[in-house]
Amino acid sequence: MKTKITLHFYAKSTKANAAGQLPIYVRLTVDGKRLEFSTKKFVETSKWSSELSKMKGTTEEARSINSYLDLMKTKVFNAQMELMHRNENLTIENFKEKLLGTEQRQRMLIPIFQDHNNKIKELVGKEYAPGTLERYKTSLSHTIEFLQWKYKVSDIEINKIDHAFVTDYEFWLRSVRNCANNTAVKYIKNFNKIIKLCLANDWLDKNPFANYKSKVKEVERVYLSEEEIQNIINKDFKTERLSLVRDIFLFSCFTGLAYIDVKNLTKSHISIGIDGEKWIFTHRQKTETASKIPILPVTQMIIDKYENHPQCINEDKLLPILSNQKMNAYLKEIAGVCEIEKELTFHIARHTFATTVTLTNGVPIESVSKMLGHKNLRTTQHYAKVLDKKVSEDMKILRDKFNIFTNKKINANIN
């Protein structure tokens, strides 16, 4: 059976450069299988002939580019002759090797992933948080382990990464690594960023994630009740460290700020708001979105308590906060002393602000979203879903209205 080979040049509209010019691509088809790659030549849209697959006109630029395309045709023909001379199969893989050379064939996954992580490392503190770097380092480590488990290799050519690779990787994360659904999805998402990097650089012809779908399951957020908050406030701690951790945790409960955002606060972040009262004006490190939070009385009391603390003065900090690891360790002690059954972590304070402190007390969800620094209202709505008490109170109003209506109707019928 004769091998069917077609060659086509086209200007790729989705890859325009800064000047608006389109790159000229080669599309080689061998028995229905495609190979596409850039010629590294650019052309203005109006000067390209789609019908003739070449540049219009007889200008020096047109002659130069069209001559180059003719050379490319010759190169494909020579590759075909060489393969036939060697009695090798005329396959898209063999053509790819001949036309693009060993550098393209041997572009490996792990060096690309490592280079990505190195760039993240250089931008920590500027564009990325330290936690982001650690997440990608762990993701790279998992990828290396998966390659050894599945293929018994330490690296793989990126053009061998396909849909099956992605689904097998997800299976490995869930089974061998025993990752929960959301954790597995996050690691796959990290890996997808590396694939997008390869696609953007034209190192991959096909996106292995094209038909892949994953879904983050909604997790019920733990938060403290009003009674539990009061227990922590009223508790007289015997040690200064527990008292300090309690105060900073309560500060977060009444501001909604995450650990890193509390740690970064200085006195300069406090200013007078639109209502003439003191507000906290800051940006969330995680999303770089603005958070503007009115200071409640309990928040001001905590600020005043530590105003002259040596750490606050020496380091220009609003509060003398400990490491996140120590804070969470001491919060477990506080939970035990206050007889709170929940596993207390610093981030629960943020959830508590969103639910018990604000939404439960009738603060509109739009205002809560703005104070939390959420980019999307849907993120804030996750908190609103868990408020059975708020639902009960809202439905009570409706229930009372229907009771009045029903009673009126019954009385009218009796009379």
N, C-alpha and C positions, 0 to 999 in steps of 0.2 A: 504493500500500500504506500502510495507516494505521500511524503510529508508536505502539508500545506503551510507555506511561510508567506506572511505579508508584513510590509514595512510601511509605517505611516508617521509623518511629522505633524505636530499640532502645537498651537500656542495655548498654554495652560492658563485660563482666566483666573483661577483661584490662587495663583502664586505670584501675583503682580509685585514688582519691586517698588521702592519708594518713589521712583520717577513715573510709575504707572505702566511700565513696560512689562510684557508677558514673557516668561521663559519658553523657549522652544523645546518641546519634549519629543523623544523617540518612542514610538509604540511598535514593538516587534511581537507578532503573534505566530506561535508555532503550534499547529494542530489545536487551536482554540485556547491555548494558554498564553497569557500576556506577560511581557516584560516592558516596563516603562521606566525611562530615566531621562534626566535633563542633559541637553547638549551644552549647557552653560552659556548659551547665546540668548540675547533678549531682543524683542522687537515690539514696536508700537502696534496696537490693535489694528489701526487703519491701514498699516503697511503689510499686513499678513493676509495671504490668500488661502482660505480654508479648502477651497476646491482643488487648488494645485499643490497644496502642502509645501508652499515655499513663500519667500518674501516677494512682494510686488515690485515692479520697476526694474530699471537698469542702472540705478545709482551705484556708486562704489560700495556702499554699505550692503545693498541688495546682492551685488555680485559676490562680495566676500562671504556673506552668510549662506547664500545658495551653493557656493563652491564647497563650503564646509559641510553642508547637508549631503552633497554629492559624495564627498569623501566618506561620510558616515555610511552611505549606501554601499560604497565599495568595501568598507570595513566589514559590514554584515555579509556581503557576498564572499569575501575572503575567508571569513570565519566558517561559512557554510562549506566552502571548498575544502578547507583544512579538516573539518570534521568528517566529511565524506572520504577524504584521502586516508584518514586514519581509521576508517570503518567504524566511527563512533556514531551513536544514535543522534539524530537531529532533534534534540529536546531543548526546551526553554532553559533548563538548568545548564546545559553545555554551552549554549549561546551566551548565557549570562557570564559564565566563567571566561569565555574568550573575549567578550566585548568589554567587560568591566574590570577584569583582572583579579588578582588574588587579594588585593586590599579590600575590595568590596565583599568578597567571599568570606574573608576572615574577620570582619568587623564583629567583635564579641560583646556580649551583654554585660559582663561584670565590669570591665574597664569603663564602659559608658555609665553604668550605675555609680561607680566609685567617683568618676569625674563630676557627676551631678552632686554627690554628697560633699565633695571637696569645695564646690562652689557655694553650697549652702553654708558650710562651715565658715567661709570667708565673709559671709553676709549676716552671721549671727550677731544680734544686737543692732543691726541696721534694718534688715528686711525680715529676718526670721528670728524666732525665739529658740533658746537652747533645746527645748523639748521637741521642736520640729526636726532638728538635726538628729537627736537620739532616735526619733521615730523612723527616719530614713535609714539610719545605721542598722537598726533592728530589722527593718524590711530587707536590706541588702543581705544581712546574715541569714534570714529565713530563705531568701532566694537561693543562696549558695547551698544551704542544707537540702532544699527541694531538688536542685539539680543533681546532687549526689544520690538522693533517695530514688528519684525517678529514672535518671539516665546514667548514673554512675560516672558523672563527669564533673569537673570543677568549673566549667564555663560552657557557653553554647553560642553558636552564631545566631545573630538576631533574626536572620531570615528563616530560621527554623522554628521561631516562636509563632504558633498558630492558635486557633480557638481551643484545640484540645489541650495545649500547654496551659492556657489560662484556667480552664475548668479543672485540670489535674492539680494545678497549684492551689486552687481554692479547696479542693478535696483534701489535699495534704494538710493545709492549715486547719481545717475542721477536724480531721481524723488524727493524724500523727501529732500535730501541735496542740490539738484539743482546744482550738480557739473558739470562743463564742461567736455567734453570727456577726455582730457588729464589729468585733475585732478582726475577724477574717475579711470582712468587706473593706475595712480601713487599710489592711495590708495590700489587698488587691488594688485598691485605689492608688496607693503609693506606687505600686508596680506599673500601673497604667500611666502614671506621669512619665516614667522612663520610656514607655512605648510611644507616647505622644511626642517626646523629644526626638525619638528616632524617625517618626513620621514627618516631623517638621523639617528635619535635615535630609529628607529623601533617602534615608538609609533602609526604609521598609516600603515595599510596594503595596502591602495590604495590612489593614488594621486588624489584629487578632481579637480586638475587643468589639468589633463591629456588631456581632450578634450575641454579645454577652450582656446579661442583665443580673444585677444584684440589688438587694433592698435592705436598707438599715431598718431594723425593728425598733419600734418606739419603746424606750425603757421608762418605767415609772420612776420618777424622780423622788428621792427621799427628802423630806423637809421636817422641820420641828413645828409642833403645835404651839399655840399661845401659852399653854400651861407649861410645856417643856422649856420654852424660852424664859418664862418667869422663874422656874426652878433654878436655872443656871444663873440668872441675875441675883436671886436671893441667897444663893449658896455662899457661905463664908469659907473660903479656901485657906488652908493653913500655910501653904507654900506660895512664895512670890511668883514662881514660874507658872503655876496653874492659874493664879489670879491674872497674870499678864496674858496668857493664852485665852482665857475666858473673855477678857476685855476686847482683845483683837478679833476674836470670833464674833462677839456681839456687834462690834463695829461693822463687820461684813454683813451680818444679819440685817442691819438697819441702813446699809448703803447698797448692798447687792454687788459689791466689788469682789472679783476673784482674788486669790492669794497674791499673784504677781502684781496685780494692779494696786493692791493695798501696800505691798512692799515698795513700789515705786513712788508712792505719794510723798510729796514734800509740802511745806507750808504754803508754797507758791501756788499750789493747786486749789487753795481755798480763796474764794472771792465772793463779792456781793452779786447775788442773782437779780433777776428781773423784778422780784417782789421786795427787794431791799434786805433780804435775809442772806445768811451765809450759805453758799453752795460749794460743792466739789466739782471742779471742771478738770476732766482728765480724758485720756484715750485708752481704750482697751488694748493691751499688748497683742492679744490673740487675733483681733480683727482690725485693729487700728481705727475703730469707729469711736466717735465722741460719746462720752458719758457725762451728763450734767445732773447732779443729784443734790437736792435740797438737804441740808444738815438738820436732822431731827434732834430733839433735846438729849436723848441718850447718847447719840453720836458725839455731840459737842462735849458732853461730860467726859467721855473717854479721851477726846483730843486734849482737853484741859488737864486731865490727870497726868498725861505723859509729856506735857509741853516742855518741861525742864529735865526730862530724862537724858542722861549723858549720851546715849546712843543717838537720840534724836538731834541733839545739839552738834555732836561730832560728825555725824554722817548726813546732816541736813535731811532727816526723815521726819515724817509726821508721827509715825508710831515705831516703837522698837520691836519690830517683828522678827521672829526666829525663822529657821529654815522650815520649809513646807513639811519635811519629814518629821522634824521635832514637833511641829504644831499638831500634826495628825496623831502622833504618838501620845502627846499630852491630852488631846481631845478625847482619846479612848479612856484615859483615866477620869476625865471630867464626866463622861457619860456614865461610868461606873459609880462615881460618887453621887451623881444626881439621879441615879436609877433610871436612866434613859436606855431603853432596849435597842434603839437603833445604833447602827455602826456609824459613829460620828466622825466626819471628815470635814476639812475646812470648806470644801466646795458645797457642803450642805447649807452653809450660811447663805450662799447666793440663791439657792432654791428656796430657802426660808423667806428671804426678802421678797422674792417673786410671788410667793403664795400667801403665807400667814401674815406678813407685814403689810403687803400692798393689795393684791387682788381680793383677798378675803375681806379687807376693810373698804372695798368699794372704789379703789383707785382704778381708773380706766386702763384697759390693757394697752392702749396706745402710749399712755404716759409711762407705764411700767416698762414697755419695750424700749422707749427712749432712754430711760435711766439705766437699763441693763446694757445698753449699747448694742442691741441686736440689729442686724442689717435687715432682717425680714420679720414681719409681724407673726408669721407662722411659727417661728422659733419660740416666741413668747406664748403662743397659744397652747404649746405642750404643757405649760404650767397650769393654764386655765382648765384643762381637761380633768385634772386630778382633784379639783375643788368640789367635792360632793356637797360640802356645807354651803358653798355659794349657790350651787344648783338648787339645793333645798330651799334656801332663802328666796331665790328668784321665783321658784315655782309656788311658794307659799302665797306670794302676792297674787299670782294667777288663780290659785285655789280659792282664796278669799273672795275674789271677784266672781267666780263661778258660784260660790256658796250664796252670795247676795242675790245673784240672778235667779238661782234655783229656788230660794226661799220666797222671793217675790212672786214667782210663777205659781208655787204651791199655794201661797196665801190667796192669790187671785182666783185659783180654781176652787178653793174651799168656800170663799165668799160668794 
